Amino acid sequence: MKYLTEYRNPKLAKKVLQEIKATITKPWNIMEVCGGQTHSLVKNGILSVLPKEITMLHGPGCPVCVTPLNLIDKAIYLAEEKQVVLCSFGDMLRVPGSKKSLLEAKANGADVRVLYSPLEAVTIAKENPDKEVVFFAVGFETTAPSNALSVIHAKKIGLTNYSILTSHVLVPPAITALMEDTESKIDGFLAAGHVCSIMGYWEYIPLAKKYNVPIVATGFEPLDILQGILMVVKQLEEGRAEVENQYTRMVKEKGNESAQEIISKVFGIGDQIWRGIGTIPDSGYQINSEYEAYDADKKFKIQIEEVPENELCIAGDIMKGNKKPFECSAFGKLCTPQNPLGAPMVSSEGACAAYYNFQDMIK
């Protein structure tokens, strides 16, 4: 197939769905790791046509959703108190901090700018040498290369007024944490295709073996999702637990080694706090000593106390696959996209936002 519409072909989708129904004999719980996959499942009506034996669990693969509450507060502090030019991708602006969002800070006069690339932030820093410019570098392994490149480029041209506030999280340690959670009911995983396009899928092979769980690197279109589910179901029904690659048009076993080299040049690996979940060991990228001058946290010596999440928000249980959005007492009532209590309701990849915006597509 060459064209996007072919990956949304209803006739082809029906054939794959029929094969899933013909294959499955037992109930299985399958987690799609990525929030983009969650939205594809919901908005394309896939959840409503899957056989009753399949329960899709929605994972923590939404970078906006797992960015620590404390880090949102740090970004707001930099924009308001330190009066930096705070640059960010647009999906971070409405995520609630402990008291407000970046969008509210912008409305109050802070210089918060929405960009499409961290290299744009480097340009802003170059053109405004009298101002400190900070890029809010959030994401999984997918966005790490571009954020690392911005730091490398800033150092190369001698900028001293550019830095990044980083919260990069890693998928394999998250899978480990999910499988070792005492409440886990996951039988198989759809791994995030865009993460695997950077990192490959070799890191998942020992996880599949250790936890006896199938893992399939999967794309985001309806046919990708359905085929990924079919591949997981076949493994489960046959008693196999292997790593397979559905997203062959983008993913190779070793991934993009040039991108990985760029990541390793700027970042090391350390413990990371995941919003709603807690600290996961060795699950985040942290700026190494060679580039620490570009670490906004260290540069501005930020001291912001951590505060607890809103007690009504069950985002952690949702992102661990233990509950569905509609099981939250605040869903659609006290918590809406206009007034979110937690990040999954406001993020473009959040499970709560998907369920709220496409309620008619869910059985």
C-alpha positions as CSV (number, residue, x, y, z in Angstrom):
1,M,0.0,0.0,0.0
2,K,1.3,3.5,-0.9
3,Y,-1.5,5.9,0.1
4,L,-2.9,6.9,3.5
5,T,-6.4,6.2,2.5
6,E,-5.5,2.5,1.9
7,Y,-4.7,2.2,5.6
8,R,-8.3,3.3,6.3
9,N,-10.0,1.1,3.8
10,P,-13.2,-0.3,5.4
11,K,-13.2,-3.5,3.3
12,L,-9.7,-4.4,4.3
13,A,-10.4,-3.5,7.9
14,K,-13.4,-5.8,7.9
15,K,-11.2,-8.7,6.6
16,V,-8.7,-8.3,9.4
17,L,-11.5,-7.9,12.0
18,Q,-13.0,-11.2,10.7
19,E,-9.6,-12.9,11.1
20,I,-9.4,-11.6,14.7
21,K,-12.8,-13.0,15.5
22,A,-11.9,-16.4,13.9
23,T,-8.7,-16.6,15.8
24,I,-9.7,-15.6,19.3
25,T,-11.0,-18.2,21.8
26,K,-10.3,-16.7,25.2
27,P,-10.5,-13.3,26.8
28,W,-7.4,-11.2,26.5
29,N,-6.3,-7.8,27.8
30,I,-4.1,-5.9,25.3
31,M,-2.5,-2.5,26.1
32,E,-1.8,0.0,23.4
33,V,1.2,2.0,24.9
34,C,0.8,5.2,22.9
35,G,-1.9,7.8,23.3
36,G,-2.0,8.3,19.6
37,Q,-3.0,4.7,19.2
38,T,-5.7,5.2,21.9
39,H,-7.2,8.1,19.8
40,S,-7.1,6.0,16.7
41,L,-8.9,3.1,18.5
42,V,-11.6,5.5,19.8
43,K,-12.2,7.9,16.9
44,N,-12.2,5.2,14.3
45,G,-14.8,3.1,16.2
46,I,-12.5,0.2,16.5
47,L,-13.4,-0.4,20.2
48,S,-17.0,-0.8,19.2
49,V,-16.3,-3.6,16.7
50,L,-13.7,-5.7,18.4
51,P,-14.9,-9.1,19.7
52,K,-16.1,-9.0,23.3
53,E,-13.1,-11.2,24.3
54,I,-10.7,-8.3,23.7
55,T,-10.3,-5.6,26.3
56,M,-8.1,-2.7,25.2
57,L,-6.2,-1.1,28.1
58,H,-4.9,2.4,27.6
59,G,-1.3,2.9,28.5
60,P,1.0,5.8,29.7
61,G,2.4,6.6,26.3
62,C,1.1,10.2,26.3
63,P,4.2,12.4,27.0
64,V,2.0,15.4,28.0
65,C,0.0,13.2,30.4
66,V,3.1,11.9,32.3
67,T,5.0,15.2,32.5
68,P,5.3,15.8,36.3
69,L,3.0,18.4,37.9
70,N,6.1,19.9,39.4
71,L,7.7,20.5,36.0
72,I,4.7,22.4,34.8
73,D,5.1,24.6,37.8
74,K,8.8,25.1,37.0
75,A,7.9,26.1,33.4
76,I,5.4,28.7,34.8
77,Y,7.9,29.9,37.3
78,L,10.5,30.5,34.6
79,A,8.0,32.4,32.4
80,E,6.5,34.5,35.2
81,E,9.3,35.0,37.8
82,K,12.4,34.7,35.7
83,Q,10.7,36.4,32.7
84,V,12.3,34.1,30.2
85,V,10.9,33.5,26.7
86,L,9.3,30.1,27.4
87,C,8.9,28.1,24.2
88,S,6.8,25.0,23.9
89,F,4.9,22.7,21.7
90,G,1.2,23.7,21.8
91,D,-0.1,20.6,23.5
92,M,1.6,21.6,26.8
93,L,-0.1,25.0,27.2
94,R,-3.4,23.9,28.7
95,V,-2.0,21.1,31.0
96,P,-2.9,22.1,34.5
97,G,-0.1,22.8,37.0
98,S,-0.8,23.0,40.7
99,K,-2.3,26.5,40.4
100,K,-2.5,27.4,36.7
101,S,-1.5,26.4,33.2
102,L,1.1,27.9,30.8
103,L,-1.9,29.3,28.8
104,E,-3.1,31.2,31.9
105,A,0.4,32.4,32.5
106,K,0.5,33.7,28.9
107,A,-2.8,35.4,29.3
108,N,-1.4,37.1,32.4
109,G,1.5,38.6,30.3
110,A,4.2,35.9,30.4
111,D,6.2,35.5,27.2
112,V,5.0,32.0,26.3
113,R,5.4,31.0,22.6
114,V,4.1,28.0,20.7
115,L,6.7,26.6,18.3
116,Y,6.9,23.6,16.0
117,S,10.6,22.8,16.5
118,P,13.2,23.5,19.2
119,L,15.5,24.8,16.5
120,E,13.0,27.8,16.3
121,A,13.8,28.5,19.9
122,V,17.5,28.5,19.2
123,T,16.8,31.1,16.5
124,I,14.8,33.2,18.9
125,A,17.7,33.1,21.4
126,K,20.2,34.1,18.6
127,E,18.0,37.0,17.6
128,N,17.5,38.2,21.2
129,P,20.8,37.9,23.0
130,D,19.5,40.1,25.9
131,K,16.8,37.5,26.7
132,E,16.9,34.1,28.2
133,V,15.1,31.5,26.0
134,V,14.0,28.2,27.4
135,F,12.4,25.4,25.4
136,F,10.1,23.0,27.3
137,A,11.5,19.7,26.0
138,V,8.9,17.1,26.7
139,G,8.4,13.7,25.1
140,F,9.3,10.1,24.7
141,E,12.3,8.9,22.7
142,T,10.7,10.2,19.6
143,T,11.3,13.9,20.2
144,A,14.6,13.4,22.0
145,P,16.8,13.7,18.9
146,S,15.4,17.2,17.9
147,N,15.7,18.5,21.4
148,A,19.3,17.2,21.6
149,L,20.1,18.8,18.3
150,S,18.9,22.1,19.5
151,V,21.4,22.0,22.4
152,I,24.2,20.8,20.2
153,H,23.5,23.6,17.7
154,A,23.3,26.2,20.5
155,K,26.6,25.2,21.8
156,K,28.2,25.1,18.4
157,I,27.2,28.7,17.6
158,G,28.2,29.9,21.1
159,L,24.8,30.8,22.6
160,T,24.7,31.3,26.3
161,N,21.1,32.4,26.6
162,Y,19.4,29.1,25.5
163,S,18.5,26.2,27.6
164,I,15.9,23.4,27.8
165,L,13.6,22.3,30.6
166,T,13.5,18.6,29.9
167,S,11.1,15.7,30.8
168,H,12.0,12.9,28.4
169,V,10.6,9.5,29.4
170,L,11.4,6.0,28.0
171,V,9.0,3.2,27.1
172,P,10.9,0.0,28.1
173,P,11.2,0.9,31.8
174,A,7.6,1.8,31.8
175,I,6.6,-1.6,30.4
176,T,8.7,-3.1,33.3
177,A,6.9,-1.0,35.8
178,L,3.5,-1.9,34.4
179,M,4.2,-5.7,34.4
180,E,5.5,-5.6,37.9
181,D,2.5,-3.6,39.2
182,T,0.5,-5.9,41.5
183,E,-2.8,-4.8,39.8
184,S,-1.5,-5.5,36.3
185,K,-3.8,-7.5,34.0
186,I,-1.9,-7.0,30.8
187,D,-1.6,-10.0,28.4
188,G,0.0,-8.2,25.5
189,F,1.3,-4.9,24.2
190,L,1.0,-2.8,21.1
191,A,4.3,-0.8,21.2
192,A,4.4,2.7,19.9
193,G,5.5,2.7,16.3
194,H,7.1,6.2,16.3
195,V,9.2,5.4,19.3
196,C,10.3,2.2,17.7
197,S,11.2,4.1,14.5
198,I,13.9,5.9,16.5
199,M,14.9,3.2,19.0
200,G,14.1,0.0,17.2
201,Y,12.5,-2.9,18.9
202,W,15.5,-4.8,20.2
203,E,15.0,-3.4,23.7
204,Y,11.7,-5.2,24.0
205,I,13.0,-8.7,23.2
206,P,14.2,-9.4,26.8
207,L,11.0,-7.9,28.2
208,A,8.8,-10.2,26.2
209,K,10.8,-13.1,27.4
210,K,11.0,-12.1,31.1
211,Y,7.3,-11.3,31.5
212,N,6.0,-13.9,28.9
213,V,4.1,-11.1,27.1
214,P,3.8,-10.5,23.3
215,I,4.9,-7.1,22.2
216,V,4.1,-5.9,18.6
217,A,5.5,-2.6,17.3
218,T,2.4,-1.0,15.7
219,G,1.5,2.0,13.6
220,F,-1.4,4.4,14.1
221,E,-3.9,4.0,11.2
222,P,-7.0,1.7,11.6
223,L,-5.5,-1.1,9.6
224,D,-2.2,-0.8,11.6
225,I,-4.1,-1.1,14.8
226,L,-6.2,-4.0,13.7
227,Q,-3.3,-5.9,12.3
228,G,-1.3,-5.3,15.5
229,I,-4.2,-6.6,17.6
230,L,-4.4,-9.7,15.3
231,M,-0.7,-10.4,15.7
232,V,-0.9,-10.1,19.5
233,V,-4.0,-12.4,19.6
234,K,-2.3,-15.0,17.4
235,Q,0.7,-15.1,19.8
236,L,-1.5,-15.4,22.9
237,E,-3.7,-18.1,21.4
238,E,-0.6,-20.0,20.3
239,G,1.1,-19.6,23.7
240,R,4.0,-17.5,22.3
241,A,5.5,-14.3,23.7
242,E,7.7,-12.7,21.1
243,V,8.4,-9.2,19.7
244,E,7.0,-8.7,16.2
245,N,7.0,-5.7,13.9
246,Q,3.7,-4.7,12.3
247,Y,5.0,-1.2,11.3
248,T,7.6,-2.5,8.9
249,R,7.3,0.6,6.6
250,M,8.9,2.7,9.4
251,V,10.5,0.4,12.0
252,K,13.7,-1.6,11.8
253,E,15.0,-3.8,14.6
254,K,17.9,-1.5,15.5
255,G,16.0,1.7,14.7
256,N,17.6,5.0,13.6
257,E,21.2,4.6,14.9
258,S,22.1,8.2,13.8
259,A,19.3,9.6,15.9
260,Q,20.3,7.4,18.8
261,E,23.9,8.7,18.6
262,I,22.6,12.3,18.8
263,I,20.5,11.4,21.9
264,S,23.5,9.7,23.7
265,K,25.7,12.7,23.0
266,V,23.5,15.0,25.1
267,F,21.5,12.8,27.4
268,G,22.2,10.2,30.0
269,I,19.7,8.0,31.7
270,G,18.3,8.4,35.2
271,D,15.2,8.0,37.4
272,Q,12.2,9.9,36.3
273,I,8.9,10.9,37.9
274,W,5.8,10.0,35.8
275,R,2.8,12.1,36.6
276,G,0.1,10.0,38.2
277,I,2.3,7.0,38.4
278,G,5.4,7.9,40.4
279,T,9.1,7.4,40.0
280,I,10.3,4.7,37.6
281,P,14.0,3.8,37.8
282,D,16.1,4.6,34.8
283,S,13.2,5.8,32.8
284,G,14.2,9.3,31.7
285,Y,16.8,11.2,29.7
286,Q,18.8,13.7,31.7
287,I,21.3,16.3,30.3
288,N,24.8,15.1,30.8
289,S,27.7,17.1,32.3
290,E,29.1,18.2,28.9
291,Y,25.9,20.1,28.1
292,E,24.7,21.0,31.7
293,A,25.0,24.7,30.9
294,Y,21.9,24.2,28.7
295,D,19.9,22.5,31.5
296,A,17.4,25.1,32.6
297,D,16.7,23.4,35.9
298,K,20.4,23.7,36.9
299,K,20.9,27.1,35.2
300,F,18.1,28.8,37.1
301,K,18.5,26.7,40.3
302,I,14.8,26.1,40.4
303,Q,13.4,25.2,43.7
304,I,9.7,24.3,43.4
305,E,8.0,22.1,46.0
306,E,6.1,19.1,44.8
307,V,2.4,19.1,45.5
308,P,-0.1,16.2,45.2
309,E,-2.4,15.7,42.3
310,N,-6.1,16.6,42.6
311,E,-7.5,13.8,44.7
312,L,-10.5,13.4,42.3
313,C,-8.2,12.6,39.4
314,I,-7.5,8.9,38.7
315,A,-5.2,9.5,35.8
316,G,-2.6,7.1,37.2
317,D,-5.0,4.2,37.3
318,I,-6.1,5.0,33.8
319,M,-2.6,5.2,32.4
320,K,-1.6,1.9,34.1
321,G,-4.6,0.2,32.4
322,N,-6.4,-0.5,35.7
323,K,-9.4,1.7,35.0
324,K,-11.2,3.3,32.0
325,P,-11.9,7.1,31.9
326,F,-15.6,6.7,32.4
327,E,-14.9,5.0,35.7
328,C,-13.7,8.3,37.1
329,S,-16.4,10.1,39.1
330,A,-15.3,13.4,37.8
331,F,-15.2,12.4,34.1
332,G,-17.4,14.7,32.0
333,K,-18.7,16.5,35.1
334,L,-16.0,18.2,37.2
335,C,-13.4,17.3,34.6
336,T,-13.8,18.4,31.0
337,P,-11.4,19.6,28.3
338,Q,-12.5,23.2,29.2
339,N,-11.8,22.5,32.9
340,P,-9.4,19.6,33.2
341,L,-8.4,18.2,36.5
342,G,-5.7,16.1,35.0
343,A,-3.5,16.0,31.9
344,P,-5.3,13.0,30.1
345,M,-8.4,15.2,29.7
346,V,-6.6,18.1,27.9
347,S,-3.8,16.3,26.0
348,S,-4.4,15.6,22.3
349,E,-3.2,12.1,23.1
350,G,-4.9,11.6,26.5
351,A,-7.3,8.7,27.0
352,C,-9.8,10.9,28.8
353,A,-9.9,13.4,26.0
354,A,-10.4,10.6,23.5
355,Y,-13.4,9.2,25.5
356,Y,-14.9,12.6,26.0
357,N,-14.5,13.9,22.4
358,F,-15.6,10.6,20.7
359,Q,-18.2,9.3,23.1
360,D,-20.5,8.2,20.3
361,M,-17.8,5.9,18.9
362,I,-17.6,3.8,22.1
363,K,-20.0,0.9,22.7
